Amino acid sequence: MSAVAQPSWHSPAEGGGGGRGRRLVEEHRTDERAVVRRPTAAEAKDALRRRVRTQRGHRSPRLCEEAAARLAEVVLTIPEVAAARCVSVYASRPLEPGTGPVLEALAARGVRLLLPVLGTGLQRDWAEYAGAEDLRERAPGRPPEPGTPPLGADAVADADVVLVPALAVDGVGTRLGQGGGWYDRVLAHVRPGVPVVALVHTDEVLDAPLPREPHDRPVTAVATPERWWRVEPADA
């Protein structure tokens, strides 16, 4: 009885087609290495958000208070802020760079302050700041909001300066937000030429470029507790 011939891929070490079998195995392994997928821009952003939030969580309340006071001093030196009659700002959450001293200082100067009010879904609205005692967490997980009457999404067009939150920012003004896209939509209502200033901790200013998606809107300046500076967006 004749022996049953084995297919060449069965035993690459045997003769009679074994060399071809080795080539097939090697080619298959090469293809496996080639299909390693790089993360998308959205995935890279999410990974960076997790790192920044963890890093922020390590700051003590005392250090946060000190940083908030220094940040206010820096923001008030921005010429457009010093001359502004109306500023769009926000009430910071516990792990964000604190804006309480900024709000108090600008309100003491008689500046009209517009704070975001979040509607259902991604609905955008604004209301005037009426003092720290008026700020409330109107819904779980939301930042503190004023209780004054809503003014509509277009109200931000009255602002002479827009101060925005960020988890990180790079050298050309790409801003990493919380992921909902709320401020990217808001910035469409800002008057042309109005400064948009990201408020971040010093170690959240990145040398490497941040991933940017088509909907991302760059900022024109950055402020930290140490200093502020203007940036030139890459697509300017």
Helices and strands as residue ranges (DSSP letters): H 18-34, H 41-57, H 61-75, H 79-83, E 86-88, H 100-108, E 112-118, E 124-128, G 132-134, G 153-158, E 161-165, E 168-170, E 175-176, H 182-186, G 187-189, E 196-199, G 202-204, E 205-206, E 221-223, E 228-230
